[in-house]
């Protein structure tokens, strides 16, 4: 599966803001879940939004976070922006 990946260092007071030009599935994974995701195993995302045009995540705890953007049912290139506020 093709996906966009952004690795972010964030703290509980941060929000991760995702802006998309098309609808997509967006997941927030910790490093352990991201390694499972890369190997094709089932994962439990800290937060997940299906078919969204953008969203924001409140960071659950300090650490390395991985924002995964999957195409979902839509084909073609997705343009994304991920910011930490």
ZIUR-V439883 format. One record per residue. N is the residue number from 1. PSI is psi in whole degrees, 0 to 359 (999 if undefined). OMEGA is omega in whole degrees, 0 to 359 (none if undefined). BURIAL is b if it has 16 or more other C-alpha atoms within 10 Angstrom, else e. Layout:
n->N psi->PSI omega->OMEGA burial->BURIAL
n->N psi->PSI omega->OMEGA burial->BURIAL
//
This chain:
n->1 psi->135 omega->176 burial->e
n->2 psi->142 omega->178 burial->e
n->3 psi->160 omega->172 burial->e
n->4 psi->146 omega->183 burial->e
n->5 psi->131 omega->175 burial->e
n->6 psi->127 omega->177 burial->e
n->7 psi->130 omega->187 burial->b
n->8 psi->139 omega->171 burial->b
n->9 psi->122 omega->185 burial->e
n->10 psi->165 omega->184 burial->b
n->11 psi->163 omega->183 burial->b
n->12 psi->334 omega->180 burial->e
n->13 psi->355 omega->181 burial->e
n->14 psi->152 omega->166 burial->b
n->15 psi->140 omega->172 burial->b
n->16 psi->119 omega->184 burial->b
n->17 psi->126 omega->181 burial->b
n->18 psi->125 omega->178 burial->b
n->19 psi->131 omega->184 burial->b
n->20 psi->151 omega->176 burial->b
n->21 psi->347 omega->177 burial->e
n->22 psi->163 omega->177 burial->b
n->23 psi->142 omega->180 burial->b
n->24 psi->171 omega->174 burial->b
n->25 psi->132 omega->183 burial->b
n->26 psi->130 omega->180 burial->b
n->27 psi->146 omega->172 burial->b
n->28 psi->118 omega->183 burial->b
n->29 psi->146 omega->169 burial->b
n->30 psi->176 omega->186 burial->b
n->31 psi->323 omega->180 burial->e
n->32 psi->314 omega->180 burial->e
n->33 psi->327 omega->178 burial->b
n->34 psi->319 omega->177 burial->b
n->35 psi->320 omega->176 burial->e
n->36 psi->317 omega->180 burial->e
n->37 psi->313 omega->180 burial->b
n->38 psi->328 omega->181 burial->e
n->39 psi->6 omega->175 burial->e
n->40 psi->9 omega->180 burial->e
n->41 psi->160 omega->176 burial->e
n->42 psi->142 omega->180 burial->e
n->43 psi->157 omega->172 burial->e
n->44 psi->111 omega->180 burial->e
n->45 psi->146 omega->174 burial->b
n->46 psi->319 omega->175 burial->e
n->47 psi->149 omega->181 burial->e
n->48 psi->137 omega->176 burial->b
n->49 psi->134 omega->183 burial->b
n->50 psi->135 omega->176 burial->e
n->51 psi->54 omega->180 burial->e
n->52 psi->159 omega->176 burial->b
n->53 psi->358 omega->181 burial->b
n->54 psi->159 omega->183 burial->b
n->55 psi->176 omega->172 burial->e
n->56 psi->146 omega->180 burial->b
n->57 psi->134 omega->168 burial->b
n->58 psi->125 omega->184 burial->b
n->59 psi->124 omega->183 burial->b
n->60 psi->323 omega->180 burial->b
n->61 psi->164 omega->181 burial->e
n->62 psi->138 omega->176 burial->e
n->63 psi->188 omega->174 burial->e
n->64 psi->130 omega->180 burial->e
n->65 psi->151 omega->181 burial->b
n->66 psi->119 omega->175 burial->b
n->67 psi->122 omega->180 burial->b
n->68 psi->129 omega->178 burial->b
n->69 psi->113 omega->181 burial->b
n->70 psi->146 omega->181 burial->b
n->71 psi->332 omega->184 burial->b
n->72 psi->226 omega->182 burial->e
n->73 psi->352 omega->183 burial->e
n->74 psi->142 omega->179 burial->e
n->75 psi->163 omega->179 burial->e
n->76 psi->178 omega->183 burial->e
n->77 psi->138 omega->175 burial->e
n->78 psi->133 omega->174 burial->b
n->79 psi->130 omega->184 burial->e
n->80 psi->154 omega->172 burial->b
n->81 psi->133 omega->180 burial->e
n->82 psi->124 omega->181 burial->b
n->83 psi->151 omega->174 burial->e
n->84 psi->126 omega->179 burial->b
n->85 psi->999 omega->none burial->e
//
